[in-house]
Amino acid sequence: MSVLKQIEKKYLELENKKIISDENLIKEFPDKIFVPINVAKGNVNNSFNSILEKLSIKVKKKILKN
C-alpha cells in the first residue's frame, strides 16, 4: 500500500471518529484569551484581546463561508 493510500485511510478513520465537527469547533472556539496580569498589564492585555478578537471573528467568517 502506498504512503498516500495509508494517509488517506488513516484520515478517513479519524474523520469517522469525530464527535464534534470542525465547523462546530471553529464556531465555539473563543475569540478572547486570558492573559495573566503578571504577563501583561491591563491596557496591553485589553489591546491584545481587542486585536485577537477582531482577527478571530474575521477568520471564522472566512473559514465558515467556504
PDBQT receptor file of N, H, CA, C and O in Angstrom, charges set to zero:
ATOM      1  N   MET A   1       0.848  -1.179   0.000  1.00  0.00    +0.000 N 
ATOM      2  CA  MET A   1       0.000   0.000   0.000  1.00  0.00    +0.000 C 
ATOM      3  C   MET A   1       0.894   1.243   0.000  1.00  0.00    +0.000 C 
ATOM      4  O   MET A   1       1.855   1.332   0.765  1.00  0.00    +0.000 OA
ATOM      5  N   SER A   2       0.559   2.200  -0.873  1.00  0.00    +0.000 N 
ATOM      6  H   SER A   2      -0.221   2.127  -1.494  1.00  0.00    +0.000 HD
ATOM      7  CA  SER A   2       1.371   3.409  -0.965  1.00  0.00    +0.000 C 
ATOM      8  C   SER A   2       1.172   4.291   0.270  1.00  0.00    +0.000 C 
ATOM      9  O   SER A   2       0.189   4.164   1.001  1.00  0.00    +0.000 OA
ATOM     10  N   VAL A   3       2.110   5.161   0.468  1.00  0.00    +0.000 N 
ATOM     11  H   VAL A   3       2.908   5.265  -0.125  1.00  0.00    +0.000 HD
ATOM     12  CA  VAL A   3       2.057   6.077   1.614  1.00  0.00    +0.000 C 
ATOM     13  C   VAL A   3       0.810   6.963   1.534  1.00  0.00    +0.000 C 
ATOM     14  O   VAL A   3       0.152   7.200   2.547  1.00  0.00    +0.000 OA
ATOM     15  N   LEU A   4       0.486   7.446   0.344  1.00  0.00    +0.000 N 
ATOM     16  H   LEU A   4       1.020   7.253  -0.479  1.00  0.00    +0.000 HD
ATOM     17  CA  LEU A   4      -0.698   8.303   0.185  1.00  0.00    +0.000 C 
ATOM     18  C   LEU A   4      -1.983   7.543   0.526  1.00  0.00    +0.000 C 
ATOM     19  O   LEU A   4      -2.886   8.105   1.146  1.00  0.00    +0.000 OA
ATOM     20  N   LYS A   5      -2.069   6.310   0.137  1.00  0.00    +0.000 N 
ATOM     21  H   LYS A   5      -1.336   5.854  -0.366  1.00  0.00    +0.000 HD
ATOM     22  CA  LYS A   5      -3.244   5.493   0.456  1.00  0.00    +0.000 C 
ATOM     23  C   LYS A   5      -3.341   5.255   1.960  1.00  0.00    +0.000 C 
ATOM     24  O   LYS A   5      -4.436   5.261   2.522  1.00  0.00    +0.000 OA
ATOM     25  N   GLN A   6      -2.199   5.045   2.611  1.00  0.00    +0.000 N 
ATOM     26  H   GLN A   6      -1.309   5.040   2.154  1.00  0.00    +0.000 HD
ATOM     27  CA  GLN A   6      -2.185   4.858   4.065  1.00  0.00    +0.000 C 
ATOM     28  C   GLN A   6      -2.648   6.132   4.782  1.00  0.00    +0.000 C 
ATOM     29  O   GLN A   6      -3.407   6.076   5.750  1.00  0.00    +0.000 OA
ATOM     30  N   ILE A   7      -2.181   7.260   4.293  1.00  0.00    +0.000 N 
ATOM     31  H   ILE A   7      -1.564   7.305   3.507  1.00  0.00    +0.000 HD
ATOM     32  CA  ILE A   7      -2.583   8.545   4.879  1.00  0.00    +0.000 C 
ATOM     33  C   ILE A   7      -4.074   8.761   4.688  1.00  0.00    +0.000 C 
ATOM     34  O   ILE A   7      -4.770   9.158   5.623  1.00  0.00    +0.000 OA
ATOM     35  N   GLU A   8      -4.569   8.502   3.483  1.00  0.00    +0.000 N 
ATOM     36  H   GLU A   8      -4.004   8.179   2.724  1.00  0.00    +0.000 HD
ATOM     37  CA  GLU A   8      -5.997   8.669   3.209  1.00  0.00    +0.000 C 
ATOM     38  C   GLU A   8      -6.834   7.744   4.090  1.00  0.00    +0.000 C 
ATOM     39  O   GLU A   8      -7.864   8.155   4.624  1.00  0.00    +0.000 OA
ATOM     40  N   LYS A   9      -6.396   6.513   4.240  1.00  0.00    +0.000 N 
ATOM     41  H   LYS A   9      -5.559   6.179   3.806  1.00  0.00    +0.000 HD
ATOM     42  CA  LYS A   9      -7.114   5.544   5.068  1.00  0.00    +0.000 C 
ATOM     43  C   LYS A   9      -7.170   6.019   6.520  1.00  0.00    +0.000 C 
ATOM     44  O   LYS A   9      -8.223   5.963   7.155  1.00  0.00    +0.000 OA
ATOM     45  N   LYS A  10      -6.047   6.481   7.038  1.00  0.00    +0.000 N 
ATOM     46  H   LYS A  10      -5.191   6.527   6.522  1.00  0.00    +0.000 HD
ATOM     47  CA  LYS A  10      -5.980   6.960   8.418  1.00  0.00    +0.000 C 
ATOM     48  C   LYS A  10      -6.833   8.219   8.587  1.00  0.00    +0.000 C 
ATOM     49  O   LYS A  10      -7.526   8.375   9.593  1.00  0.00    +0.000 OA
ATOM     50  N   TYR A  11      -6.781   9.103   7.611  1.00  0.00    +0.000 N 
ATOM     51  H   TYR A  11      -6.219   8.976   6.794  1.00  0.00    +0.000 HD
ATOM     52  CA  TYR A  11      -7.585  10.331   7.641  1.00  0.00    +0.000 C 
ATOM     53  C   TYR A  11      -9.073   9.990   7.743  1.00  0.00    +0.000 C 
ATOM     54  O   TYR A  11      -9.783  10.538   8.587  1.00  0.00    +0.000 OA
ATOM     55  N   LEU A  12      -9.535   9.097   6.892  1.00  0.00    +0.000 N 
ATOM     56  H   LEU A  12      -8.958   8.652   6.206  1.00  0.00    +0.000 HD
ATOM     57  CA  LEU A  12     -10.949   8.703   6.911  1.00  0.00    +0.000 C 
ATOM     58  C   LEU A  12     -11.328   8.023   8.223  1.00  0.00    +0.000 C 
ATOM     59  O   LEU A  12     -12.423   8.221   8.750  1.00  0.00    +0.000 OA
ATOM     60  N   GLU A  13     -10.419   7.232   8.731  1.00  0.00    +0.000 N 
ATOM     61  H   GLU A  13      -9.530   7.071   8.304  1.00  0.00    +0.000 HD
ATOM     62  CA  GLU A  13     -10.640   6.557  10.016  1.00  0.00    +0.000 C 
ATOM     63  C   GLU A  13     -10.834   7.592  11.136  1.00  0.00    +0.000 C 
ATOM     64  O   GLU A  13     -11.743   7.469  11.957  1.00  0.00    +0.000 OA
ATOM     65  N   LEU A  14      -9.982   8.595  11.153  1.00  0.00    +0.000 N 
ATOM     66  H   LEU A  14      -9.244   8.696  10.486  1.00  0.00    +0.000 HD
ATOM     67  CA  LEU A  14     -10.075   9.641  12.173  1.00  0.00    +0.000 C 
ATOM     68  C   LEU A  14     -11.304  10.524  11.972  1.00  0.00    +0.000 C 
ATOM     69  O   LEU A  14     -11.944  10.925  12.945  1.00  0.00    +0.000 OA
ATOM     70  N   GLU A  15     -11.634  10.826  10.733  1.00  0.00    +0.000 N 
ATOM     71  H   GLU A  15     -11.115  10.501   9.943  1.00  0.00    +0.000 HD
ATOM     72  CA  GLU A  15     -12.831  11.627  10.441  1.00  0.00    +0.000 C 
ATOM     73  C   GLU A  15     -14.092  10.935  10.960  1.00  0.00    +0.000 C 
ATOM     74  O   GLU A  15     -15.004  11.595  11.457  1.00  0.00    +0.000 OA
ATOM     75  N   ASN A  16     -14.144   9.628  10.846  1.00  0.00    +0.000 N 
ATOM     76  H   ASN A  16     -13.403   9.091  10.442  1.00  0.00    +0.000 HD
ATOM     77  CA  ASN A  16     -15.310   8.870  11.306  1.00  0.00    +0.000 C 
ATOM     78  C   ASN A  16     -15.407   8.796  12.828  1.00  0.00    +0.000 C 
ATOM     79  O   ASN A  16     -16.475   8.502  13.366  1.00  0.00    +0.000 OA
ATOM     80  N   LYS A  17     -14.319   9.057  13.513  1.00  0.00    +0.000 N 
ATOM     81  H   LYS A  17     -13.452   9.296  13.076  1.00  0.00    +0.000 HD
ATOM     82  CA  LYS A  17     -14.314   9.017  14.978  1.00  0.00    +0.000 C 
ATOM     83  C   LYS A  17     -14.681  10.363  15.611  1.00  0.00    +0.000 C 
ATOM     84  O   LYS A  17     -14.888  10.442  16.822  1.00  0.00    +0.000 OA
ATOM     85  N   LYS A  18     -14.762  11.408  14.807  1.00  0.00    +0.000 N 
ATOM     86  H   LYS A  18     -14.595  11.344  13.823  1.00  0.00    +0.000 HD
ATOM     87  CA  LYS A  18     -15.025  12.747  15.332  1.00  0.00    +0.000 C 
ATOM     88  C   LYS A  18     -16.346  12.801  16.086  1.00  0.00    +0.000 C 
ATOM     89  O   LYS A  18     -17.353  12.234  15.661  1.00  0.00    +0.000 OA
ATOM     90  N   ILE A  19     -16.312  13.489  17.200  1.00  0.00    +0.000 N 
ATOM     91  H   ILE A  19     -15.494  13.949  17.545  1.00  0.00    +0.000 HD
ATOM     92  CA  ILE A  19     -17.519  13.716  17.995  1.00  0.00    +0.000 C 
ATOM     93  C   ILE A  19     -18.102  15.085  17.628  1.00  0.00    +0.000 C 
ATOM     94  O   ILE A  19     -19.320  15.250  17.553  1.00  0.00    +0.000 OA
ATOM     95  N   ILE A  20     -17.230  16.049  17.406  1.00  0.00    +0.000 N 
ATOM     96  H   ILE A  20     -16.241  15.915  17.467  1.00  0.00    +0.000 HD
ATOM     97  CA  ILE A  20     -17.623  17.420  17.075  1.00  0.00    +0.000 C 
ATOM     98  C   ILE A  20     -17.051  17.757  15.700  1.00  0.00    +0.000 C 
ATOM     99  O   ILE A  20     -15.881  17.493  15.424  1.00  0.00    +0.000 OA
ATOM    100  N   SER A  21     -17.871  18.334  14.856  1.00  0.00    +0.000 N 
ATOM    101  H   SER A  21     -18.822  18.549  15.080  1.00  0.00    +0.000 HD
ATOM    102  CA  SER A  21     -17.401  18.696  13.517  1.00  0.00    +0.000 C 
ATOM    103  C   SER A  21     -16.420  19.863  13.597  1.00  0.00    +0.000 C 
ATOM    104  O   SER A  21     -16.422  20.628  14.562  1.00  0.00    +0.000 OA
ATOM    105  N   ASP A  22     -15.594  19.984  12.583  1.00  0.00    +0.000 N 
ATOM    106  H   ASP A  22     -15.592  19.362  11.800  1.00  0.00    +0.000 HD
ATOM    107  CA  ASP A  22     -14.644  21.092  12.520  1.00  0.00    +0.000 C 
ATOM    108  C   ASP A  22     -15.393  22.423  12.555  1.00  0.00    +0.000 C 
ATOM    109  O   ASP A  22     -14.964  23.368  13.217  1.00  0.00    +0.000 OA
ATOM    110  N   GLU A  23     -16.506  22.488  11.841  1.00  0.00    +0.000 N 
ATOM    111  H   GLU A  23     -16.854  21.721  11.303  1.00  0.00    +0.000 HD
ATOM    112  CA  GLU A  23     -17.297  23.719  11.789  1.00  0.00    +0.000 C 
ATOM    113  C   GLU A  23     -17.779  24.131  13.180  1.00  0.00    +0.000 C 
ATOM    114  O   GLU A  23     -17.667  25.297  13.558  1.00  0.00    +0.000 OA
ATOM    115  N   ASN A  24     -18.312  23.176  13.939  1.00  0.00    +0.000 N 
ATOM    116  H   ASN A  24     -18.402  22.229  13.633  1.00  0.00    +0.000 HD
ATOM    117  CA  ASN A  24     -18.776  23.495  15.289  1.00  0.00    +0.000 C 
ATOM    118  C   ASN A  24     -17.616  23.879  16.204  1.00  0.00    +0.000 C 
ATOM    119  O   ASN A  24     -17.747  24.766  17.047  1.00  0.00    +0.000 OA
ATOM    120  N   LEU A  25     -16.506  23.219  16.033  1.00  0.00    +0.000 N 
ATOM    121  H   LEU A  25     -16.400  22.498  15.348  1.00  0.00    +0.000 HD
ATOM    122  CA  LEU A  25     -15.325  23.535  16.833  1.00  0.00    +0.000 C 
ATOM    123  C   LEU A  25     -14.875  24.972  16.569  1.00  0.00    +0.000 C 
ATOM    124  O   LEU A  25     -14.556  25.710  17.502  1.00  0.00    +0.000 OA
ATOM    125  N   ILE A  26     -14.852  25.359  15.312  1.00  0.00    +0.000 N 
ATOM    126  H   ILE A  26     -15.112  24.760  14.555  1.00  0.00    +0.000 HD
ATOM    127  CA  ILE A  26     -14.466  26.727  14.947  1.00  0.00    +0.000 C 
ATOM    128  C   ILE A  26     -15.462  27.730  15.520  1.00  0.00    +0.000 C 
ATOM    129  O   ILE A  26     -15.062  28.756  16.068  1.00  0.00    +0.000 OA
ATOM    130  N   LYS A  27     -16.749  27.442  15.399  1.00  0.00    +0.000 N 
ATOM    131  H   LYS A  27     -17.075  26.607  14.953  1.00  0.00    +0.000 HD
ATOM    132  CA  LYS A  27     -17.783  28.348  15.927  1.00  0.00    +0.000 C 
ATOM    133  C   LYS A  27     -17.657  28.536  17.429  1.00  0.00    +0.000 C 
ATOM    134  O   LYS A  27     -17.814  29.649  17.931  1.00  0.00    +0.000 OA
ATOM    135  N   GLU A  28     -17.377  27.466  18.147  1.00  0.00    +0.000 N 
ATOM    136  H   GLU A  28     -17.250  26.562  17.740  1.00  0.00    +0.000 HD
ATOM    137  CA  GLU A  28     -17.350  27.512  19.603  1.00  0.00    +0.000 C 
ATOM    138  C   GLU A  28     -16.017  27.980  20.195  1.00  0.00    +0.000 C 
ATOM    139  O   GLU A  28     -15.945  28.301  21.381  1.00  0.00    +0.000 OA
ATOM    140  N   PHE A  29     -14.983  28.019  19.388  1.00  0.00    +0.000 N 
ATOM    141  H   PHE A  29     -15.042  27.759  18.424  1.00  0.00    +0.000 HD
ATOM    142  CA  PHE A  29     -13.675  28.421  19.893  1.00  0.00    +0.000 C 
ATOM    143  C   PHE A  29     -13.729  29.888  20.307  1.00  0.00    +0.000 C 
ATOM    144  O   PHE A  29     -14.232  30.715  19.546  1.00  0.00    +0.000 OA
ATOM    145  N   PRO A  30     -13.223  30.234  21.500  1.00  0.00    +0.000 N 
ATOM    146  CA  PRO A  30     -13.337  31.620  21.981  1.00  0.00    +0.000 C 
ATOM    147  C   PRO A  30     -12.511  32.603  21.159  1.00  0.00    +0.000 C 
ATOM    148  O   PRO A  30     -11.465  32.255  20.610  1.00  0.00    +0.000 OA
ATOM    149  N   ASP A  31     -13.003  33.836  21.087  1.00  0.00    +0.000 N 
ATOM    150  H   ASP A  31     -13.852  34.119  21.532  1.00  0.00    +0.000 HD
ATOM    151  CA  ASP A  31     -12.291  34.897  20.369  1.00  0.00    +0.000 C 
ATOM    152  C   ASP A  31     -11.294  35.611  21.272  1.00  0.00    +0.000 C 
ATOM    153  O   ASP A  31     -10.369  36.266  20.790  1.00  0.00    +0.000 OA
ATOM    154  N   LYS A  32     -11.483  35.484  22.576  1.00  0.00    +0.000 N 
ATOM    155  H   LYS A  32     -12.234  34.952  22.967  1.00  0.00    +0.000 HD
ATOM    156  CA  LYS A  32     -10.589  36.139  23.536  1.00  0.00    +0.000 C 
ATOM    157  C   LYS A  32      -9.853  35.079  24.348  1.00  0.00    +0.000 C 
ATOM    158  O   LYS A  32     -10.329  33.955  24.513  1.00  0.00    +0.000 OA
ATOM    159  N   ILE A  33      -8.685  35.464  24.851  1.00  0.00    +0.000 N 
ATOM    160  H   ILE A  33      -8.298  36.376  24.717  1.00  0.00    +0.000 HD
ATOM    161  CA  ILE A  33      -7.945  34.568  25.732  1.00  0.00    +0.000 C 
ATOM    162  C   ILE A  33      -7.584  35.321  27.013  1.00  0.00    +0.000 C 
ATOM    163  O   ILE A  33      -7.490  36.548  27.025  1.00  0.00    +0.000 OA
ATOM    164  N   PHE A  34      -7.387  34.569  28.074  1.00  0.00    +0.000 N 
ATOM    165  H   PHE A  34      -7.463  33.572  28.064  1.00  0.00    +0.000 HD
ATOM    166  CA  PHE A  34      -6.979  35.158  29.337  1.00  0.00    +0.000 C 
ATOM    167  C   PHE A  34      -5.463  35.221  29.379  1.00  0.00    +0.000 C 
ATOM    168  O   PHE A  34      -4.779  34.219  29.175  1.00  0.00    +0.000 OA
ATOM    169  N   VAL A  35      -4.947  36.415  29.648  1.00  0.00    +0.000 N 
ATOM    170  H   VAL A  35      -5.503  37.230  29.814  1.00  0.00    +0.000 HD
ATOM    171  CA  VAL A  35      -3.512  36.595  29.816  1.00  0.00    +0.000 C 
ATOM    172  C   VAL A  35      -3.291  37.010  31.268  1.00  0.00    +0.000 C 
ATOM    173  O   VAL A  35      -3.805  38.044  31.695  1.00  0.00    +0.000 OA
ATOM    174  N   PRO A  36      -2.536  36.224  32.032  1.00  0.00    +0.000 N 
ATOM    175  CA  PRO A  36      -2.314  36.560  33.439  1.00  0.00    +0.000 C 
ATOM    176  C   PRO A  36      -1.736  37.966  33.614  1.00  0.00    +0.000 C 
ATOM    177  O   PRO A  36      -0.961  38.438  32.782  1.00  0.00    +0.000 OA
ATOM    178  N   ILE A  37      -2.121  38.619  34.694  1.00  0.00    +0.000 N 
ATOM    179  H   ILE A  37      -2.751  38.235  35.369  1.00  0.00    +0.000 HD
ATOM    180  CA  ILE A  37      -1.709  40.002  34.944  1.00  0.00    +0.000 C 
ATOM    181  C   ILE A  37      -0.194  40.151  35.073  1.00  0.00    +0.000 C 
ATOM    182  O   ILE A  37       0.344  41.215  34.767  1.00  0.00    +0.000 OA
ATOM    183  N   ASN A  38       0.503  39.106  35.519  1.00  0.00    +0.000 N 
ATOM    184  H   ASN A  38       0.066  38.241  35.767  1.00  0.00    +0.000 HD
ATOM    185  CA  ASN A  38       1.966  39.207  35.627  1.00  0.00    +0.000 C 
ATOM    186  C   ASN A  38       2.648  39.094  34.265  1.00  0.00    +0.000 C 
ATOM    187  O   ASN A  38       3.856  39.307  34.160  1.00  0.00    +0.000 OA
ATOM    188  N   VAL A  39       1.891  38.763  33.228  1.00  0.00    +0.000 N 
ATOM    189  H   VAL A  39       0.910  38.590  33.313  1.00  0.00    +0.000 HD
ATOM    190  CA  VAL A  39       2.445  38.684  31.873  1.00  0.00    +0.000 C 
ATOM    191  C   VAL A  39       2.161  39.984  31.118  1.00  0.00    +0.000 C 
ATOM    192  O   VAL A  39       3.027  40.502  30.412  1.00  0.00    +0.000 OA
ATOM    193  N   ALA A  40       0.955  40.499  31.270  1.00  0.00    +0.000 N 
ATOM    194  H   ALA A  40       0.251  40.078  31.843  1.00  0.00    +0.000 HD
ATOM    195  CA  ALA A  40       0.580  41.728  30.570  1.00  0.00    +0.000 C 
ATOM    196  C   ALA A  40      -0.336  42.561  31.455  1.00  0.00    +0.000 C 
ATOM    197  O   ALA A  40      -1.317  42.054  31.999  1.00  0.00    +0.000 OA
ATOM    198  N   LYS A  41      -0.018  43.814  31.591  1.00  0.00    +0.000 N 
ATOM    199  H   LYS A  41       0.779  44.226  31.149  1.00  0.00    +0.000 HD
ATOM    200  CA  LYS A  41      -0.838  44.727  32.388  1.00  0.00    +0.000 C 
ATOM    201  C   LYS A  41      -2.139  45.033  31.647  1.00  0.00    +0.000 C 
ATOM    202  O   LYS A  41      -2.281  44.681  30.475  1.00  0.00    +0.000 OA
ATOM    203  N   GLY A  42      -3.075  45.676  32.311  1.00  0.00    +0.000 N 
ATOM    204  H   GLY A  42      -2.960  45.961  33.263  1.00  0.00    +0.000 HD
ATOM    205  CA  GLY A  42      -4.416  45.931  31.800  1.00  0.00    +0.000 C 
ATOM    206  C   GLY A  42      -4.530  46.426  30.378  1.00  0.00    +0.000 C 
ATOM    207  O   GLY A  42      -5.205  45.800  29.561  1.00  0.00    +0.000 OA
ATOM    208  N   ASN A  43      -3.873  47.560  30.055  1.00  0.00    +0.000 N 
ATOM    209  H   ASN A  43      -3.325  48.069  30.718  1.00  0.00    +0.000 HD
ATOM    210  CA  ASN A  43      -4.012  48.135  28.713  1.00  0.00    +0.000 C 
ATOM    211  C   ASN A  43      -3.416  47.248  27.631  1.00  0.00    +0.000 C 
ATOM    212  O   ASN A  43      -3.986  47.120  26.547  1.00  0.00    +0.000 OA
ATOM    213  N   VAL A  44      -2.283  46.638  27.915  1.00  0.00    +0.000 N 
ATOM    214  H   VAL A  44      -1.820  46.742  28.795  1.00  0.00    +0.000 HD
ATOM    215  CA  VAL A  44      -1.651  45.736  26.946  1.00  0.00    +0.000 C 
ATOM    216  C   VAL A  44      -2.563  44.537  26.707  1.00  0.00    +0.000 C 
ATOM    217  O   VAL A  44      -2.786  44.140  25.563  1.00  0.00    +0.000 OA
ATOM    218  N   ASN A  45      -3.087  43.962  27.783  1.00  0.00    +0.000 N 
ATOM    219  H   ASN A  45      -2.905  44.284  28.712  1.00  0.00    +0.000 HD
ATOM    220  CA  ASN A  45      -3.984  42.810  27.677  1.00  0.00    +0.000 C 
ATOM    221  C   ASN A  45      -5.244  43.189  26.902  1.00  0.00    +0.000 C 
ATOM    222  O   ASN A  45      -5.693  42.438  26.037  1.00  0.00    +0.000 OA
ATOM    223  N   ASN A  46      -5.816  44.355  27.213  1.00  0.00    +0.000 N 
ATOM    224  H   ASN A  46      -5.451  44.966  27.916  1.00  0.00    +0.000 HD
ATOM    225  CA  ASN A  46      -7.026  44.807  26.511  1.00  0.00    +0.000 C 
ATOM    226  C   ASN A  46      -6.754  45.011  25.019  1.00  0.00    +0.000 C 
ATOM    227  O   ASN A  46      -7.558  44.611  24.177  1.00  0.00    +0.000 OA
ATOM    228  N   SER A  47      -5.626  45.628  24.700  1.00  0.00    +0.000 N 
ATOM    229  H   SER A  47      -4.973  45.953  25.384  1.00  0.00    +0.000 HD
ATOM    230  CA  SER A  47      -5.274  45.855  23.286  1.00  0.00    +0.000 C 
ATOM    231  C   SER A  47      -5.060  44.530  22.563  1.00  0.00    +0.000 C 
ATOM    232  O   SER A  47      -5.556  44.325  21.455  1.00  0.00    +0.000 OA
ATOM    233  N   PHE A  48      -4.320  43.642  23.200  1.00  0.00    +0.000 N 
ATOM    234  H   PHE A  48      -3.916  43.808  24.100  1.00  0.00    +0.000 HD
ATOM    235  CA  PHE A  48      -4.055  42.327  22.608  1.00  0.00    +0.000 C 
ATOM    236  C   PHE A  48      -5.361  41.587  22.346  1.00  0.00    +0.000 C 
ATOM    237  O   PHE A  48      -5.566  41.051  21.257  1.00  0.00    +0.000 OA
ATOM    238  N   ASN A  49      -6.245  41.558  23.344  1.00  0.00    +0.000 N 
ATOM    239  H   ASN A  49      -6.078  41.993  24.229  1.00  0.00    +0.000 HD
ATOM    240  CA  ASN A  49      -7.505  40.850  23.183  1.00  0.00    +0.000 C 
ATOM    241  C   ASN A  49      -8.397  41.507  22.134  1.00  0.00    +0.000 C 
ATOM    242  O   ASN A  49      -9.120  40.814  21.419  1.00  0.00    +0.000 OA
ATOM    243  N   SER A  50      -8.354  42.818  22.035  1.00  0.00    +0.000 N 
ATOM    244  H   SER A  50      -7.766  43.381  22.616  1.00  0.00    +0.000 HD
ATOM    245  CA  SER A  50      -9.140  43.519  21.027  1.00  0.00    +0.000 C 
ATOM    246  C   SER A  50      -8.688  43.123  19.619  1.00  0.00    +0.000 C 
ATOM    247  O   SER A  50      -9.511  42.826  18.753  1.00  0.00    +0.000 OA
ATOM    248  N   ILE A  51      -7.375  43.123  19.405  1.00  0.00    +0.000 N 
ATOM    249  H   ILE A  51      -6.707  43.365  20.109  1.00  0.00    +0.000 HD
ATOM    250  CA  ILE A  51      -6.822  42.723  18.095  1.00  0.00    +0.000 C 
ATOM    251  C   ILE A  51      -7.142  41.258  17.817  1.00  0.00    +0.000 C 
ATOM    252  O   ILE A  51      -7.590  40.904  16.727  1.00  0.00    +0.000 OA
ATOM    253  N   LEU A  52      -6.907  40.417  18.814  1.00  0.00    +0.000 N 
ATOM    254  H   LEU A  52      -6.543  40.705  19.700  1.00  0.00    +0.000 HD
ATOM    255  CA  LEU A  52      -7.167  38.984  18.664  1.00  0.00    +0.000 C 
ATOM    256  C   LEU A  52      -8.636  38.710  18.339  1.00  0.00    +0.000 C 
ATOM    257  O   LEU A  52      -8.943  37.897  17.467  1.00  0.00    +0.000 OA
ATOM    258  N   GLU A  53      -9.534  39.388  19.040  1.00  0.00    +0.000 N 
ATOM    259  H   GLU A  53      -9.284  40.049  19.748  1.00  0.00    +0.000 HD
ATOM    260  CA  GLU A  53     -10.965  39.184  18.818  1.00  0.00    +0.000 C 
ATOM    261  C   GLU A  53     -11.367  39.582  17.398  1.00  0.00    +0.000 C 
ATOM    262  O   GLU A  53     -12.101  38.851  16.733  1.00  0.00    +0.000 OA
ATOM    263  N   LYS A  54     -10.895  40.722  16.938  1.00  0.00    +0.000 N 
ATOM    264  H   LYS A  54     -10.298  41.316  17.477  1.00  0.00    +0.000 HD
ATOM    265  CA  LYS A  54     -11.234  41.179  15.578  1.00  0.00    +0.000 C 
ATOM    266  C   LYS A  54     -10.692  40.207  14.518  1.00  0.00    +0.000 C 
ATOM    267  O   LYS A  54     -11.394  39.862  13.567  1.00  0.00    +0.000 OA
ATOM    268  N   LEU A  55      -9.451  39.775  14.690  1.00  0.00    +0.000 N 
ATOM    269  H   LEU A  55      -8.881  40.055  15.462  1.00  0.00    +0.000 HD
ATOM    270  CA  LEU A  55      -8.873  38.820  13.738  1.00  0.00    +0.000 C 
ATOM    271  C   LEU A  55      -9.618  37.485  13.770  1.00  0.00    +0.000 C 
ATOM    272  O   LEU A  55      -9.895  36.890  12.728  1.00  0.00    +0.000 OA
ATOM    273  N   SER A  56      -9.933  37.032  14.962  1.00  0.00    +0.000 N 
ATOM    274  H   SER A  56      -9.708  37.515  15.808  1.00  0.00    +0.000 HD
ATOM    275  CA  SER A  56     -10.630  35.754  15.122  1.00  0.00    +0.000 C 
ATOM    276  C   SER A  56     -11.988  35.777  14.429  1.00  0.00    +0.000 C 
ATOM    277  O   SER A  56     -12.347  34.835  13.722  1.00  0.00    +0.000 OA
ATOM    278  N   ILE A  57     -12.730  36.842  14.632  1.00  0.00    +0.000 N 
ATOM    279  H   ILE A  57     -12.438  37.607  15.205  1.00  0.00    +0.000 HD
ATOM    280  CA  ILE A  57     -14.060  36.964  14.023  1.00  0.00    +0.000 C 
ATOM    281  C   ILE A  57     -13.953  36.969  12.498  1.00  0.00    +0.000 C 
ATOM    282  O   ILE A  57     -14.726  36.297  11.814  1.00  0.00    +0.000 OA
ATOM    283  N   LYS A  58     -12.983  37.736  11.967  1.00  0.00    +0.000 N 
ATOM    284  H   LYS A  58     -12.355  38.282  12.523  1.00  0.00    +0.000 HD
ATOM    285  CA  LYS A  58     -12.784  37.793  10.509  1.00  0.00    +0.000 C 
ATOM    286  C   LYS A  58     -12.440  36.418   9.939  1.00  0.00    +0.000 C 
ATOM    287  O   LYS A  58     -13.019  35.984   8.944  1.00  0.00    +0.000 OA
ATOM    288  N   VAL A  59     -11.496  35.745  10.582  1.00  0.00    +0.000 N 
ATOM    289  H   VAL A  59     -11.025  36.098  11.391  1.00  0.00    +0.000 HD
ATOM    290  CA  VAL A  59     -11.033  34.446  10.089  1.00  0.00    +0.000 C 
ATOM    291  C   VAL A  59     -12.146  33.405  10.183  1.00  0.00    +0.000 C 
ATOM    292  O   VAL A  59     -12.330  32.608   9.263  1.00  0.00    +0.000 OA
ATOM    293  N   LYS A  60     -12.888  33.408  11.291  1.00  0.00    +0.000 N 
ATOM    294  H   LYS A  60     -12.739  34.056  12.038  1.00  0.00    +0.000 HD
ATOM    295  CA  LYS A  60     -14.007  32.464  11.445  1.00  0.00    +0.000 C 
ATOM    296  C   LYS A  60     -15.027  32.655  10.314  1.00  0.00    +0.000 C 
ATOM    297  O   LYS A  60     -15.489  31.682   9.718  1.00  0.00    +0.000 OA
ATOM    298  N   LYS A  61     -15.372  33.914  10.027  1.00  0.00    +0.000 N 
ATOM    299  H   LYS A  61     -14.996  34.704  10.512  1.00  0.00    +0.000 HD
ATOM    300  CA  LYS A  61     -16.340  34.183   8.952  1.00  0.00    +0.000 C 
ATOM    301  C   LYS A  61     -15.821  33.654   7.612  1.00  0.00    +0.000 C 
ATOM    302  O   LYS A  61     -16.564  33.052   6.837  1.00  0.00    +0.000 OA
ATOM    303  N   LYS A  62     -14.543  33.889   7.361  1.00  0.00    +0.000 N 
ATOM    304  H   LYS A  62     -13.940  34.379   7.991  1.00  0.00    +0.000 HD
ATOM    305  CA  LYS A  62     -13.953  33.448   6.095  1.00  0.00    +0.000 C 
ATOM    306  C   LYS A  62     -13.933  31.927   5.999  1.00  0.00    +0.000 C 
ATOM    307  O   LYS A  62     -14.273  31.370   4.956  1.00  0.00    +0.000 OA
ATOM    308  N   ILE A  63     -13.537  31.249   7.074  1.00  0.00    +0.000 N 
ATOM    309  H   ILE A  63     -13.261  31.701   7.922  1.00  0.00    +0.000 HD
ATOM    310  CA  ILE A  63     -13.476  29.787   7.075  1.00  0.00    +0.000 C 
ATOM    311  C   ILE A  63     -14.861  29.177   6.936  1.00  0.00    +0.000 C 
ATOM    312  O   ILE A  63     -15.061  28.243   6.160  1.00  0.00    +0.000 OA
ATOM    313  N   LEU A  64     -15.816  29.708   7.689  1.00  0.00    +0.000 N 
ATOM    314  H   LEU A  64     -15.654  30.467   8.320  1.00  0.00    +0.000 HD
ATOM    315  CA  LEU A  64     -17.157  29.134   7.704  1.00  0.00    +0.000 C 
ATOM    316  C   LEU A  64     -17.947  29.452   6.432  1.00  0.00    +0.000 C 
ATOM    317  O   LEU A  64     -18.918  28.768   6.109  1.00  0.00    +0.000 OA
ATOM    318  N   LYS A  65     -17.526  30.482   5.723  1.00  0.00    +0.000 N 
ATOM    319  H   LYS A  65     -16.737  31.037   5.986  1.00  0.00    +0.000 HD
ATOM    320  CA  LYS A  65     -18.192  30.863   4.469  1.00  0.00    +0.000 C 
ATOM    321  C   LYS A  65     -17.942  29.821   3.373  1.00  0.00    +0.000 C 
ATOM    322  O   LYS A  65     -18.803  29.572   2.529  1.00  0.00    +0.000 OA
ATOM    323  N   ASN A  66     -16.760  29.224   3.402  1.00  0.00    +0.000 N 
ATOM    324  H   ASN A  66     -16.061  29.427   4.087  1.00  0.00    +0.000 HD
ATOM    325  CA  ASN A  66     -16.379  28.263   2.339  1.00  0.00    +0.000 C 
ATOM    326  C   ASN A  66     -16.930  26.919   2.567  1.00  0.00    +0.000 C 
ATOM    327  O   ASN A  66     -16.698  26.013   1.766  1.00  0.00    +0.000 OA
TER     328      ASN A  66
